[in-house]
């Protein structure tokens, strides 16, 4: 049996079995009917379609061949005679999450100036999928060829996981402690490595905190020649305004901790001037409102390898010790960064969402749910936050015509949760089923496959 086959959900209702076929093949032929693709009917659900429109009650979705065949009111939707039916009363169906700042490695500490990370290409994809992430963009690669091969195996259906959009290794400079980052020292070097990673199949590029202006300028110019985007986690060497003037497409984590000198007050003149500059240049900001300090239930803690669990505890203790006592329990959404993002969105700026999973204590999938919840705590409505986490992410990736919202003809990338996230956003955590291109996964089975392996295997 190939790895991951045990992850496919076996429905007790009518004996439905969705096999681990290639991505896009989702549903399978009904036994005894060669060539006939089976129809799966999700009935009596609340549907939150990801567009920002009001939820629709008592809806039925028909899925066939990995795509949404039909969406309509349950009392007016005729079910095919041979359809496999799931009654979803009391459940909500949303688009699968499309998250734009994710990792496939775990950074656990910097020792004597050296940043160490572990590849997580077995556990992280299952973790993401189990929590409802069906599409992700890596936000920098420490192990680029492992990322590339993992993507190919997921795309072929050999392994379970979200659809992965690959970002290059970090383009950084002298002084970067992380061993996975590239020290790019000139514009010519930047152009060369952009062409190299694009030829290898990477579809975006990331600059990191130590990048030089000359390098970023060449990086953006060369990537745009190839019609590919550039994002950056900026630090002390570059301001958001400077990066915007160079033509950058995307900035990670906002601009509250860069050289831009914005005021904590989101209505301050410096803040507003920067907001206008970013919007005028069509710069998209990635929101990552997660601090890694959320209490971890035993069920999650037990997913970690024992030695990784110890390292995780050490990292969290170190993070807490560096914070002033008055802010140790501060809500991350009450920060200048959160204020800036609200101001940006209110002025018409485009946001996408990410979790920075693998960094600090951010657990893949679980941190993505927390990011969505914190976006609501930042002042966004649940409908707005869900759109940022679904259709807006898909639009940034250029795949909005096939995923990111629930619509007939689109891929069946769906998240089924118990409850109503529009009334209680924390219900996003109650994941019962995940569909990736019509293939159904049981979160409990996915998590069981990685128990004791997170942070190491």
Protein Blocks (a to p, Z undefined) as FASTA:
>chain_A
ZZhklmpccdfehoiacddddehjlpacdehiahiacddddehiacdehnopacdehiad
ddeehiafbdcdfklcccdfkbccddfehiacddddddfbdcfbdcfbdeehiacdddff
kmmmmmmmmnopabdcdebjfblmlmmmmmmmmmnopagcddddddddddddehiabfkb
ccdfbfklmmmmmmmmmmnopabdcddfklcfklmmmmmmmmmmnopacdddddfkbcfk
lmmmnopabdghijmlmcnopafblkbmklmmmmmmmmmnopacddddbehlaccdfklm
mmpcfklmmmmmmmmmmmmmmpcfklmmgcfklgfklmmmmmmmmnopacdddehioiaj
bcghjlmmmmmmmmmmnopafklmmmmmmmmmmmmnopmmmgoiacehiacdddddedjf
klmmmlmmmcfbdceehiacdfklmmmmmgokgokZZ
